[in-house]
Amino acid sequence: MRLRVLAALVLAGGLAACSGIHGRQERGPALAQAGGWRWDYLSAGSFDLATAVKPYVPGSGGDVLTVYIEGDGLAYLTPTQPAQDPTPTDPLALRLAMAHPGPGPVAYLARPCQYGMETRPRNCQVGYWTKARLAPEVVDSAGLALDRLKADARARRLVLVGYSGGGGLAAVLAERRADVAGLVTVSGNLDFGLWTRTLDLTPLSQSVDPVTDAAKLAGRPQVHFVGADDKVVDIAIAQSFVAHQPGAQASIITVPGQDHGCCWAASWPTLARRPEMKVIPGWLP
């Protein structure tokens, strides 16, 4: 059991050999800037959140802004030793965002303290990437950032896409906002209670559990992608989340050969064009 828990934490945190703090801090901004995206930080409630925004293409505007939300990042080094910097070793949600298939506005939102521990460590405490990763103040901060990104894009509605723990945050935000037109998750951690029980992990006792108010999303179109080989967040998590929504307009797509981390970004240009995605407003041309 201990080995399984260690594997889950390492995968969920994106731990990789030879990935120093400086390398992780630079990877997201460098990737965004290489693609012509604008990298910035938003002061949003209790935190300064890193963001990236797709360059504007004349004539491609729409009333829907799609926002990709990063996973938990490097939360733990071992089962008992939290990381001192939660910046992911691989900004997977940013890679997904940059491969988004539609022509409309797209943005990326990092989690608290990611890409900011060296320059913008406001209120950064270890709890915010361990037990309190979805604390109420974290959810409020992300909501304020969405307001700003939406206003800047002159959009009326949002589509939220969350990877791993970012899927949980996307779900909670969608449950609390009337302007979220659709929800997409990729290996999304959508039921914290079930997840921690299944992997024998410490409960996320200071976090809002996405499954608690899942019923509020019953009328909202959703697509949840799950890796067939994912040992960190398996299909039971998405199934539980959808089961809490009577009459849910949700699809669960199992991707053969896919684990929790590797290769989601490489597969995204194809997966994002699956017919099930047509239910997500503004997703495809």
N, C-alpha and C positions, 0 to 999 in steps of 0.2 A: 504493500500500500504506500509506504513512504517513497519508494522509487516512482510510483505512478504520480503521486502528488508533486514530486520534484519535477518530473517531466511536464506536467500541466503548467506549473508556474513558470518554468523556463520558456515553454512555447508561448504562453499567454503574454509574457513580458517581452518576448522577442530577443532573448539573450543570445548573443553570438560572440564567438571568440574574436579577440583582437579588436573589439569595438570600443574605443576609448570615449570618454565624455565629450572631448572636443570634436571627434569625428561624428558622433551622434548629433551634436548641436548644429553642425554645419550641413548635415546631409539633407534635411528638409528644405532649408532656404536655397541650397545649391540646386536641388532638383527643380524647385519651382522656378527659379530665375533662369535656368537653362531652357525651360519650356516657355519663357516669356510671361510667366505668371507674376503677379505682384505679391510680394511677401510683406506682411505687416504684423503689428501687434495691436489688439484692441483692449483698452481698459474697460472691463465689463464686470461691474459689481466687485466681488472680492478678489478677482484675479486679472492678470494681463494675459490674454489668450492669443497665441500665434494663429495667423490666418494666411491663406493664399487665395487669390482671385484670378480666374481665367481672364485673359485679355479680351477686351471688347471687340466684337466683330460687327461692323456696320451691317444692318439689315437682319441680324440674327436675334434681336431682342424678343423677349416674351414676358408674360406676366408670372412665370414660374422660375424661381431660383432653386437650383439643386445644390444642397450642401452636404458634403461628405465629412463625417466625423471620425476622428482617429480613435484607435483602440487604447487600451490601458497603458501601452508602452512597456517600459522596463520596470515593472512593479517590484519584483523580488529578484535577488541574486541566488538565494537558497530558500528552502521552505520557511526558514525563520529569520532571514536577513533581508530586510527591505533595501531596495536600491536607494541611493541618495539623489538620483536624478532620473525621473520617469521618462525622459525623452526616448522614443523607440529607436531600436537599432536600424529598423527599416520602416520608413513612413508609408506603410502599405495603403492607408486610406488616401494619402496624397497621390500615390501612383494610380489608384482607382479613379480618383477625380480627374486626373490628367488624361485618362483613357475614356472619359465619359463620351457616349456616342452622339448625344444631341447637340444642336447648335446654340441652344439658349445659354443663359448665364449660369456659371458653376463656381462654387467656392469650396474651400477646405477649412475646417476648424479643428485645431489641436485641443488637447485636454489641458487642464490646469498644470502649470509648471513645466510642461514639455517645451523645449527650445527656449526656456526662459530662466533656468536656474543660475546662469552666469550673469545675466544682464537685467532680468525682470523677475526676481524671486519673491514678489509681493505675496505674503500670506502662504508661502509654500511650506507645507508641513507634510511629513511622511504619510500621515493618515489619508491625505487626499489622493494617494495612489495605492492605498491598501484598504482599510476598513471603510473609509469615507469617500471612496472614489465617485460615488453618486450622492454625496451629501446634498441637502437642500440648497446650500449656497453654491455648490458646483452647478446644479441644474439651473439656478437663477442666473448665474454668470453666463452660461451657454445661451440661455434665452435672450439675454441682453445683447450678446454678440450676434445672434440671429437677427434681432431687430435692426441692428446697424448694417449688417450685410444685405438684408432685404431692402432697406431704404436706399443704400448705395446703388443697388441693382435696379431700383425702381420697379420691383416686383410686387405682386399682390399676394402670391401664394408661395409655399415652400414644399419641396420634396426633400426628405431627409434620408441620407444613406449612412449607415453606421457599420463599422467593422469591429468585430469582437465586442469588447466592453463599450465601444462607441455605438454599437447597435442598441445596447441597453439605454444609453443616454438619449439616442435618437427616439427610442420608443417612449421614454418618459416625457420628453419634450412634445412629441406628437399627442400624447394623452392630455397635455395641459394647454395646447394651443389650438385655436380654431382655424388658423391659416395653413396648417400642414395638409396638403392635398394627397400625399402618399408617403408610404414608409417602405424602405428597402434595407434589409440587413444582410451582412456577409459574415458568416460564422458568429452571428450575434448572440451575446450573452443576455438572454431575455427573461430568465427566471433565476435570480440569485440564490434563492433558497434551495431549489432543486440542484443547481450547479454545485454549491458548496457541499451539500449532502452527498451527491454522487461521487465527488472527488475527495471527500473527507478533508475539506479545507475550512479554515477559520471563517465563520459567517461574516458577511459584509454588514455588520450590525449598525453602522452609522450611515448607510446608504438607502436611498429610495429604491425599492425593488420594482422593476418594470412590470412584473406580472400582477402586482397589486391592483392597478387600475387598467389592466389590459382591456376590460370590457368596453371602455370608452372608445376604443378603436374599431369596434365591430363594423361600423359603416365606412371605414376608410380603406382604400385599396392598399394592399401590402404584398410584397414578395420577399421571402426569406430564403437565402441561399445557405446550404449546409454542405460541408465536405463529407463524403462517404467515409474517409479515413481520418476524420477529425477526432482525436482523442481528448481534446480540451473542451470543446463545446459541441456535443453530439446532437443528433436530430431530435432527441427527446426534449431538449430545451425549447426549440422552436415549436414542437408539437404541443407542449404544455402552454406556451404563450397563446397560441391560436385557440386551444381548447378553452381558454378563459374568455373567449369572445363569441358568444352565441351568434350564429349567422355571419361569421367573419368573412370578409372579402379578401381572403389571403391564400397565397400559393406558397408551398414549401418545395424548393427545388434541391434535390440531392445531386451533387456533382461527383461523378466517379473519379477515384484516384486522387481526390483533393484532401489535403490535411488542413490544419488550422492556419498555417501561414504561407508556406511556399506556393507560388504559382497562381494565386488569385488574380494578381495584377496582369499576368501574362494571358490569362484566360478571359479577363474582363471584356475586351472588345467583342468577343463572341457571346459570352453569357449575357451581357447587357443588351443584346439584341434578340434575346429569346422572345417568343410570342407572348409569354406571360407578362412581359414588361409593358405591353400595350395598355394595361389598365392604369399605369402610373401617369398622371397628367403631365404633359409637356416633356415626357421622357425621350420619345423618338420623333423625328421629323414627320 
